[in-house]
Amino acid sequence: MTNTQIMKNIEFSKALRLEDLIDYQEGQIVSKTIAQLPGVSVTLFSLAKGEGISTHTTSGDAMVQVLDGEAEITIGGEVVTVKAGETVIMPADVPHGLEARERFKMLLTVIKKPV
């Protein structure tokens, strides 16, 4: 890795399938950070069936791109069911949480408000 590379934990100059870059672990949530900067974060997640991320808020808009499986995402009290190939945006400062209805992988991108 050179000092100019912003992304990590991912191969450069190669065609990749994001869902192949993170494995499932039974009974666990696994995450792999791809980029972490003051204004943006990009993270891969895999969740075993029944695992979840408790309700919380973030200071930025969050985009979930579903790579595998199915989950229910609660955004401001509304439940959205998402499946592989779908994307959902969670607005900044609105409580949201997630539960994997089956094994589930996602790419989470958070874009934060300028300071």
Secondary structure, DSSP 8 states (H G I E B T S, - for coil): --TT----SS-SSS---GGGGS---TT-EEEEEEEE-SSEEEEEEEE-TT-EEEEE--SEEEEEEEEESEEEEEETTEEEEEETT-EEEE-TTS-EEEEESSSEEEEEEEEE---
